[in-house]
Structures are given as structure tokens and as C-alpha cells.
Amino acid sequence: GRFGALAAAFGLCACAASAPPRSTADSTADRADALTRPDLERLEAIYRARQDSALLEVHEADVRFMTGMIHHHAQALVMSAPAEKNGASRSIRTLTARIVNAQRDEIAVMQRWLGERGRPVPEVDEHGRMAESHAGMAHAMHMPGMLTERQLESLGAARGSEYDRLFLEYMIQHHNGAVAMVHDLFATDGAAQDDFVFELASDIQVDQRTEVARMERMLEAMPSR
């Protein structure tokens, strides 16, 4: 059960293994339980303390990456939101739906990771709008691949095939920026040692590169202006 698992986690065996047998199986089990429970309860307390400590001992580069990638993903939601009302093609609307679903999920897990470690958690609404100060947003706009306000305005004003083209061009830029952020994280000494951070960043890198290749093909297939 739980106590046995803890003992195994610490590489220990039951203290009662060398105890002399008693007259019945029940009395033997009772004696073993009485001998091991206090020690195992102490081990459980140590184990929990180690888990709590591990949550607090995080690399600042991991925190910056998670925080920054929430901002980055949020802008992808903003870019994708007008697709239907701006007359995007069916293929672009399918692409934006895929991006929205994937990046909302990743925002949620990154928010949870930060919250579990007592770090500030950026809040994002369903359309990608950030509930943060202007200064915080200004800092986020300097991350790789982030669109400028002018680019966002031009995308919001575009209609039909022009929206399709701009969306692909801008989202390729945006995705390549996310790949660059992962590269910077992995290049930072001591960063991404947390298994979750490493796996999430690796998944983001693969997914974004795959989508960039898909969007480049879609862009090439569009009629010339």
C-alpha cells in the first residue's frame, strides 16, 4: 500500500523482516505493522517535504519560459479569433481551430505549473486577451516572433484571401519565434531539468515546426496576387 511504496521509494525494507515469527499469521502481521508504521510515517513526512521543496526549487529560466510562452500562445489566440468573421477559407478556419484548441490547453498547464510553484500566473481570457498591465504586455511584445500592434491591426482589417495570406505569413513568423524561445531555454545552463518543462518545451518545438512546414505549403499553394 502507501507505506510500502514509500519504503520502496527510499530503498528500505520492512523492519519486521528479521522479527521472530508469532503463533498466527494475524499476530505476525499486527507486529510487523506496529514496528514499521512509525518509521514509515516519518518517511512519508520527509517525502512530502522533499516534494514541496522541489516545487519551490525551480530554475528562473524555466519560470521565464513558462510565463513568456503563455503570452506567446495568447497572441496566437488573438490572431486566430477573427478567422470566421473575416471570411477566412475553410482550410484556414480548420487550422485556426486546431491552433486555438492546442494552445488553450498548453496555456492551462503552464498556468498550473506556475501556480503550484507560487509564481505569478498570467491570466488569459478565451480570446487571448491578457489581464495584465500595459508594461507587462510591452515586455511580452519583445519576445521572438511576436506581432507588432500594426501587424495585428492589418490582420484584423484583412478579409477573405488577404486574411488567409496574412494569417499564414504572420503565424509562420509567430511559430518560428516559439521555436527560438525553446532553443534559448535549452541553451541556458541548468534550465529545463524539470521533466515537465523539458517535455512541454520539446513538444512545443516539434508541433510548431510541423505546423510551420504545413503553413508554408499552404502559402505556396495560394494564387499569386
N, C-alpha and C positions, 0 to 999 in steps of 0.2 A: 504494500500500500504506500501511502505518502511517506511514512517514516523510513520504510525500506528503500524507497527511491532516493531519499536524502542521504542515507548511509552510502548507497552506491555512488552518489554524486561526489561524496567526499572520499571515496576509496576505502571505506571502513567496512568491517564485518560485524555481525551481531555479537555483543559482549557475552551473550549467553551460550555461545558455541562450545565453550570449554566447561560450562557448569555441569555438575553431576546430574544424571537423569533422576526424575522423581517417579513416583509409583504409577502415575497415569499420564496419558498424553495431555489431558486438560491441565493438570498441575504443572507439567513441563512448560506448556505454552504460557500459562499465567506467570511463571517465574521468569521466563525469557522476556515477556512483556514488561514486567516490573523492573527488570535490570536494564533494559535498553531504552525505555521511553524517556527518562530524564535526559540522558545523553543525546538522544535524537531530537528532543525538543530544543536543546541548546544548539544543536547543529542547524535546526530549522531557523532559529533566530539569526544565526550567523549567515546562513544562506540568504535570507531575506535582506539582511543588512548589506550584503555584497551586491544583491540585485539593485537595491536603492542607490548604492554608491555608484554602480555602473551607469545608472541613468543620469547622474549628475556629472560624471567624469566624461564629458564629450569634447571633441576637438572643435575649436571655434570655426575652423574651415567647414566642418560638417554643418554647423548651425547656419553659417552664411549661405552655404549652398542650398539648404532646405528653404530658408527664408527667401532667398533670391529666386529659386525655382518656382515658388508659389506665385510671386509677382509675374514671373515669365509666363507661366501657364495661364494666369488670369488674363494677360493680354491676348493670348490665343483665343480665349472665350469671347473677348470683346471683338476680335477680328471676325470670328465665326458667326456672331449673333445676327448681323443684318442679312445673311445669305438669302433667306426666303423672301423677305420684303423687298430686297434689292434685285430680285429677278434672276438669281443665280441658276445655272443649269442644274439638271438632276444630278450629274456626276459630282459637281461641286457641293451641292447640298448633302449628298451622301458622305463626302469627305469631311465636311464641317461637322456633321453629326457624330462621325467617328472620333474626330479630334475632341469635341466637347465631352463626350462620354469618358474617354480615356483620361483627359486632363482634369476633369472634375474629380474623378476617383483618386488620381495621384495627389491633387491638392488636399483632399481629405486625409490621406495617410500621412502626408508631410505635416499638416496641421497637428495631427495626433502625436506624431513623433516629437515635435517641438513642445507641445503641451505637457507630455509625460516627463519632459526634462526641465520643466519650469521656465521655459524660454517664451518670449513674446510670440503670440500666434497671429499672423496677419489674417484679417477677415475678408472673405470674398463672397459677393452675392452670386446668384445663379448666372448673371450676365457677365461676370468677371470684374465688376466694379469693386475697387478696394476701399475698405473703411479705414483709411489712414490719412495722415497729414500730407499736405502738399509737398513738404520737404522729403518725406519718405518716398513718395511717388517720383519726385525728381531724381532721387538717388537710383531708384529702380530703372529709370529710363536710360541710364548709362550702362546697363548690362548688355552683353553681346547679343545682337540680333533684335533688340527691342525697336519697335517702330517709333518714329517721331510723331508729335502731335499732327504735323502736316500730313504725314503718310496716313495716319488714322482717319483724318478728315477726308482725304482723297478717296480712301476705300469706302467710307461711309456714304460718299456722294456718288459713287460709281453705280451703274446699273447694267444689268444683263451681262453680255460677253465682256464688257470692260471691267465689271466687278470680278468675273471669273479670272481674267488675266491678272488683275492687280492682286487678288487674293493669293493666287499661286506664287507670284513673284515675291510678295511680302511674307507669305508663310514659309517659303524656302529660306528667305533671309532669317526669319524668326527661329525656325528649327535648327539651322546651322549655328545660330547663337547658343541654343541649348546644348548642342554637341560641344561647343567650345567651353561652356561652363563645366561640363563633365570632365573634359580634358584638363582644365585648370584645377579641378578638385583632385583628380588622380595625380597631378604633378606636384601637389602640395605635400610636403613631408609630414607623415603621421596622420594624414586625413584619410577618410573612407575605410578606417579599420573596423568600424561598426558594420556588422554583416548586413544589416538592413539598409544602411546608407549605400554601401557598395553595390548591393543587388539592385536597389532602386535606380541609382545613377547608371549602372550598366544597362538596365532595361530601357531607360530614357534614351541613352546613346544609340542603342540598336534600333529602337522604334522610330526615333527622329530621322536617322539616316535612311531607314527603309522608306519612310514617308517622303523624304526629300527626293529620293530616286523616283518614286511614283509620281510626285508632282512635277518633276522635270519632264517626264514622259507626257504627262497631260498638257503641259505648257507647249511642248514641241508639236503636239497634235492639233493645237488650236490654229484656225485660219490666220494667215498674215493680215496685219492691219491694212 
